[in-house]
C-alpha cells in the first residue's frame, strides 16, 4: 500500500498492511479537526487529492479516501433513525461540506476508488489534540468541559483496520461506506469511565445543550464485512479505554 501522510491513520495503515495491496494508494493526510476554519488547510488537502488522483489515473491504481460519518456530514439524527450512505445530506459545517465535495471529486475522477466515512477513530499514534487524548489530559489536570447531551461514536482503530483489510482483499471498489462503532457514547459517560481508570475526579464545567446524537447505519458495511466489530455494545467503551488509555495518558508528558 502506498500511503500519503504520516499521521494517526497513516501510521496505523502502515503497521497493519505494510507491503500488502501494492495497487492501492491511501490518502491519509487530510484536515484532522472538524472545527478547522483555515481555508489554506482545506486547499492543501484538496490539492493533495487532485495530485493523487492524477497519479492513480496514470498508474492504474485504486485510491482509498477517508471522509467522515460524524455530525459534520449527517448532522444530528432523530431517535430511532440511522443515517445511511444514500441518505440525502446537508453538512452543517465547513468540514463536512469540504469532505462531501472531495467525495464527489473522487467519484467523478474515473479512478477506481473506495470512500470510507469514519466516525471518531481512537487508537495508537493519535495526536494530542484529538478527542480521547484531550479528555485524558484535561481530566488528569483536574478540570474538563462537558457539553450536556453530547455524544461521540468512538471507533477502535483495530476495527477500522480489519474493515479496510477485508474490503481491499475482496476487491471492493466504487463504494462509499460508513465505518463507525454504531454506538454513540454520552460524553459524560466517557469522562466518568476515564476518571475511574485514572483514579481521579475532575471538576466538570458543564455547558447546557440539547441531546446531540449522530447515529449511522452500518448495514452496507456489514454486507461486505459480516464480522465487523465483534465486541458487544455494552463492553465496547470499556474495551476501547482499557486498550488505549495508557497510550493517551503517556501523551500528557510529551
N, C-alpha and C positions, 0 to 999 in steps of 0.2 A: 504494500500500500504506500502510495506517495501521499505525504501529509503536509498540508500548507498550514503553518502555525507552530507554536511551541508552548501553548498554554495548557490549561486543565484538560480539555478534550483531546488535544493533540498528543499529550504525553500518555494518556490512557489508551488511545488508539495505538500508539507506537508499542507500548508494553503488551497490549493484547494481541496484536496481529503481526508486527514485525514485517517479514517479507511476504506474508500471505496477501492475496488479492493484488497482484502486481499491476493489474489493468485499472485499478481504482484510484482516483485522486480525492482525498477527503479535505474539504475546506473547513478548517478548524481554527480560524483566526478572526472571527467576527467581533462586533461590538458585544461586550460582556455584561454591561449594565443596562437594565431596562429603563433606567432614568437618565441615560446619557442624552445631553442636549446639543453636543458639539457636532455641527454639520460635517466637520472635517473627518471625524471618526466614521460616520456613515459613508462619506465619499470614499474613504480609504477601503472599506470593506467592499463596496460596490466595484471599485477598480480592480481589486484582487480577484473578485469573482469573474469579471469580464475577461481578465488575462487568463485565468484558469480555464474558463470555457473555451477560449481560443486554442489553448494548448491541447485540451481534451479533444477538440474537433480535429486538430491536425494529427493527433496520435491515436485516435480511435479509443479514447479512454472514457470510463464512466466517472461522473462526478457525484460525490456524496456531500450533500449540503444540509447543514443543521439550521433549522428555523426554530420557532417557539410555539408551544401549546399552552402558554401561560395566559394570564389576564390580558397581556399586551396583544394577543391575537384574538381571543374569544370573548373578552370581557367577563363579567360575572354571569354565571348560569343560574337559571331558576331551579328551585328544588325539584329533584327528580329528572332534570334534563341533563344530558351529556352532549358535549359538542363533538360532532363527528367532523372528519376532514372535508366532507362535502357540504357542511352547513354554511350558508352564506355568512361571511364575516365582515365586520366593520371595526377594524382595530382601533381601540380608543386612544392610543398614544403613538408618538413618533417611532418608537422602537418597533411596535407591531406593524405599523404601516410600511416601514422600511423592509422588514422581513418578508411581508407579503409581496411587496414589489420585486424583491430579489427572487422569490419563488417563481414569479411569473417570468422573469428573465431566464431562469434555469429551464422551465418547462418549454419555452419557445425557442430555445437555443439550437435544437436539433441534435444535441449531445445526449447520450444515454445518461440517465440520472436516477438518483434516489434522494428524496427530500424527507428528512425526519424532523418532525415538530416536537421539541423537547420541553418538558417541564423543568423544575429546578433540580438539576443533577447534582449529586453530592458524592464526594469520594476523595481519594488521594490526589495530590497535586493541585488541590483547589488554591485559589489566590486569597489573600487575607480579606479582600473587600467583598467576597461572596457571602451568601446568606448564612450558612452554618458557622463558618469561622467568625463572622461578625457577631452573631449571637453569643458564641462561646467567649469571645473577647470581652464583650460588654458585661455578660453575666459574671465573669471572673473579676472584672473591675468593680462590680458591686451595683451597677445600675443598668437597666435595659428598658428601652422604649417599646411598648407593645400597642399596636392598633387593635382595639377591641373588635372582635368578629372576623379578623383577617385569617385566611387560610393559605397554606402553600402546599403544593404537590411536590414532595421531595422524592427524587428518583435515585436509587442506588446506581452508581456508575457501572457496577458489575452487571446489573440487569440491562443497562443500555448496551454494554459491550456484547453481551450474549445476543441481544436482538440484532445488532449490527452484523455480528459474525454469521448468524443463521440466515439473515436476509441476503447477504452477499454470497454466501456459499450456495444458496439456492438460486442465484441469478436473478433476484427480484429487481426490477427496474421500472421506470415510468410511473412510480408511485409516490404519493405524499401520505405519510403515516404519522399519527400521534404516537409518541413514546413517552409514557409517564407511569407513575405508580398506580394512578387511578384512585388514590386515597388522599384527598386534600386534608392536611393536618391543621387543626387550630394552632395558631402561633403560640397562644397561651399554653397549650399542652406541650409544645416543643420546648418552650422555656422551662416549664416545670421538670420535664424529663432531663434536661441538661443540668439544672440545679441539683437534682437528685444524684446525678453521676459525679458532679464536681464537689458535692458536699457543701454547697453554699446556698444562701437565699439572697437574691439580688433585689434591690429596690426597683419596683416596676413603675415606670412613668406611663400611665395608661392614657391613650388618646381615644375619644369616642369615635365610633364608626358603625356603619351598617354591617350585617353579616355579608362577608365578601368571600365568595367561593367560586372557583372555576373548576368545573368537572369536565373531563374529556373522555370521549369514547375510545376504548381500546379494541373494539370489535374487529376492525380491519387488521390491526397489527396481529391479533391472535389467530387470524386466518393463516397468516404466514409463519407465525412463531407460536404454536399452540402451548408450548411450555414456558412462555414468558412469565416472569415474576411468580416463583413458587412459594414465597414466604406468605403466610396468612396475613390478612389485613390487620388484625389486631396486634400482630407481632412485628409489623414492618418498621415502625418508627424505632422500637427498641433495638431491632437488629441493625438498623442503619447507624444509630448512635453508638452502639457497642462497637461497631466496626471502625467508625471514623472519628469519634470524639477525641481519642488520644492524638491523632494527627492534627486536628483543628486546635487542640489545646497547645500543641507544640508550636503552632504558628504565632501564638501570643508572644513568645520570647524571641522571635526572629527580628 
